[in-house]
């Protein structure tokens, strides 16, 4: 259910409504705006009696049931976009944000060089894996905490925000100590113990769609994080597994448009993992801007031929600079459309 309070309802009036909802056995989550408070209630069973009771309270303007199984991340709960502020950038608003960097943190020289290149190119966040989930147990698994320290050093030198993957609920507090955004990889999209812990980590989350996950399943995973206390979630389309073998995965551009209709959360495209080939990344990046994504996360390595992981899909410095330059007219049109949309909802 969504309960919209009347304008300028007092804290005491809001508390009365929350208490009434809890009497019916539902959990309560509220969003406080400058003028109005919106309360979300979740739980099992028929909500009719609760709705009728709330509508009879004078401080309640409207109470409606939410049809979607995901509640807090739905546009029914929050019609306006969620804006997430990270390292001076605002993701989900009127700014198109690019995150870029190597798949793995390999050395101090490599990550510092990467940071300088992506900052010069116009990216706002540096991506880089300190903990790496690999299909083979014999592949490079990451530098772990030493890698996190190197990312923090790169942030100090360049001012870039840091986005890096966390693989286990045991490591959340450690990664949150160093990173600005915690990334959840495709293999962990339905690691529910991890998702619950992320709800209490105090950092924005970049949640990648699973290899074979539906859009609904992605939203339900985001719901876990938000329902456990963390509203700052970004969704990432990184390609899904299909019968096609020309690309590493199939880039589901349509999912970005669908998510924009279904949720208020920002949506990011990862063209690198979708394509698996660096030659295809710029074209998919342009498609992501055109379809209305809020940003990109792209792999860039100073020397892709020497990369310990994902070298084939990593742009080199010249390719990254060209992609960023080529994106400018697309982003200019994106900004016009986004600002017009924002003005229309005011």
N, C-alpha and C positions, 0 to 999 in steps of 0.2 A: 504494500500500500504506500501511497504518497499522500502526505497531509500537508497542505499549504496553509500556514497561519495567516491571520489578517495582518495588514500593515502595522508595523510598530507594536506588535504583541510584546508584552513584558516577559522577563525571564520567569516570573512566577506562573504566568499563563502557559508558557511553553512547558514548564515543569509539570503542570497539571495534565497536559495532553500526553506527555511522555509517560507519566505514571499510569494514566488510563490505558494506554497501549500495552504497557507491561502487565497490567492486570489480566489482559486477555492472553498473555503468554507469548507475546511477540518481542523480538529484539528491536532496539531503536537505534537509528543513526540519523543525525541531523546536520544540515548545512545552514550556516548562519550568514545571510547576506547583510548588506547595509540597512535595508529596510524590512526585509521579510525573512522568516525562518521556514525552511522546508524540512519535513521530517519523513524519513523512510522507515517502514516497519516490515520485518521479514519473519516468516515462520510457516508452520504447516497448518492445514485445515481451512475451512470456510471463513472468510474474513467479513462476511455480511454483517454479523452482529456488531463487530468492532467498528466497521464503517458507519453504521447507523448511529452508534453511540457517539462517535467523534463528530459527526455532522451536527449533532444536537448541542455541541459545546459552542458558546458564542465567540470564542477566540479563533475558531477554525473557519477558514474561508472555504476550503474544499478538501474532500478526502476521496481518493480514487484508487482502485486496484490496479496493479501492474500485471499485464498479461505475460510478459517475457519471464523465463525462468531465471535470468540474470536481472537483478533488481538495481543495485547501486550504480552499475556501469551503463544502464540503459538511458536513452534520451528521454524516456518517460519520467525518470527520476530527476534528471538534470538536463533541460533543453539546451542551455548554453554550453559552449566548449570548455573543457578543463584546460587550463593553462599551467604549465609546469616551468618554473624558473630554475635554470641551472647555469651556473658560471656566467651570469650576465646575459644569457639567452632565454627567450620565452618560447617554449615548445607547445604548440597547440593554439597559438594566437595568430597575430598578423606577421609572423616572422618565419621564414622557411629555414630550417636548421639542418646543417650537414655535420655528421659525425664520421671521422675517417681515421685510418691508421692500420697497422699490420694485424694479421690474425693473432700472432703470438708476440709477446715481449721476449726477445732473444738475448739482448745485451743492452748495456747503457748507451753505447754509441748508436745502436740501431734505433732505439725508441726515442732518443733525443733528436736524432736526425729526422725521424718520422714526424715528430711533433712540430719541428720547425717548418717542414714542408706543408703539412696540412693547415697550420695556422696561416702561413703565407697565402695559401690557396683560398682561404675564406671559411674553413670549417670552424665550428665553435666548440666541438668536443673531440677528444682523442680517444679512439678505441684501441684496445690491445688486451690480449688474453694472458693473464697470469696463471690461471687454472684452466687447463684445456681438456675437454672431453674428446677422446680420440677413439675411433672404431677399433683400432689395434692397440693392445696393451704395450706394444713395443715402440709405438710412436712417441714423439716428444710430448710430455704432459704439462709443460709450463714451468716457470721459475717460482711459482707460488708467492710467498710473502716477499721475497726478493724482487720479483716482478712488480708487485704492488708498490714497493718503495721507489722503483725506477719510474713508474707512472706518476707518482706523486712529485718526483723531482722534475719530470717533464712539465707538469702543471705549474710548478713554481717558476720555471724558466720562460714559459710561453703564455700562461694565463688560461690555457685550454681547460675545460672540464674533462673529467675522466669517466669513461664508461667501460666497465670490465665485467666479465662473467663470474657468477658465483654458482657452484655446482652442488653444494651441500648445505643443509640447514646449520651444520656445525661451523661453517665458515662465514656465515652472514655477518656476524659482528666484526670479524677481522677485515673482510672486504669493505664493509661500510666505513671502517676507520680511515681508509685510503681513498675510496672512489666517491664520485659525485652521483653516478647512476649505476645501479646494479643490474646487469643483464642476465636474463634467464634464457638459456639456450633451448633449441627446439626439443632436444631429448628430455628436458626437465620441465616442459610446459605443464605436465600433469603430475609433478612431484609435489603432492599436496602438503607434506610436512614442510617442505621448503617454502611453498607459497604462503602458508600460515605464518611462518617465521618472518617472511618479508613484510607482512602486515605490521610488524612492530619495529622495523629496522630504521625508520626515520629518513630513508633515502628514496628518491624516485626509482622506479623500476622500468626496465625495458623488457617486455615479455614477448619472446619470439613464438610464432606459431609452430606447432609440432609438424613433423614430416607428413603425417597423414591426418592431421586434425581438421575438423570442420571449423567454420567461423564461429558457430555457436559454442563449440568446445573451447575455443580460444577465449571467448567472452566469459565463459563459466570459470576458467582459470583466473582471469582478471578479477572476477567477482570474489574469489577466495582472498586475494590480497586486499581488496578494498573493504570487504566485510570484516577483515581482521585489523582494520585501523589505518591503512595506508591508501589515501585517495590518488596519489601521484603515480599513475601507471600509464606507460606508453605501450601500444600494441605494435608488433613488428611482423610484417609479411615478408618472409624470407624464401618463399617458394615451397611447393608441396611435391610429394613423390607421386608421379604418374607413370604411365607406360612409356612416355617419351624418353629417349636416350640422347638426343642431340645436345640438350642442356643438362646441367647437374640436377636441377629441379625445375619444376614448371612455375614460372612467376605468375601468381594469381592476381593480376592487376584488378580484376573485377571485385576481389575481396576488399580492396582499399575503398572503392566507391560504396560497397555494401556496408562496411564498418562505419563509414562516415554518416550513413543514415541511421545506424542502429545504436551507436554509442557516442558519448560526449568525450571519450578519451582520445588523445592524439594517436595518429597512425603513422608509422615509419616504414619505409621500404628498404629492404636489403637487396640490392640488385646483384651483389657479388655472389652470395650463396645461391641465389636463384639461377644465375647464369652458369657459374662455374668456369666461365671463360672471360678474360679481361676485355676482349674485343666487343663483347655484348653489353658490358656494364654501362657505358655512357648512354646507349639507346634506352635501356630499361630505366635508367635514372631520369631521363627526360619524360618517359611515360609516367613515372611516379609523380613527377611535378604536375603533369597535365591532368592526371586523374584526381588530384587533390590531396595527396599525402602531405603530412605536416613536416616531413623531413626525410633524410636518407642516412643510412649507415653503410659506409663503403670501405672496402679493404684497399689500402695503399701501402706499398713497401718500397723503401729506398732502392732495394735490389731484389726484385721478385725472383730472379733466377737463383738466388741464394736463400730464399725463405725456407724455414724448416716446416712450414705448413701453409697450404692454400696459396702457393706462389702463382699457380696458373690463373687464378681469378683476381689477383692483386694488381692494381694499376701501378705503373712506375711514376715517378715524380712528374715527368712531362705529360703523361696521359692524364694524370689527376688534374694538373693545372689546366689542360685543354678542356676537360670535362666541366670543370667549375666555370670556365669562361663561357663555354657553350650553353650552360644552364641559365645564364643571367637573363636573357630575354624571356625564357620560360618562367623564371621566378618572378619577373616583373609583372607578367600577366597573372600569375598565381596570386600575387599580392593585391592586384586590382580586384580580382574575384573575391578574395577573402575579405577585403575591406568593405566591399559592396554587401557581402553576406552579413557581416557584422553590423553594418548600418541598418540593414533591413530588419534585424531582430531587436534593435533598440527601441 
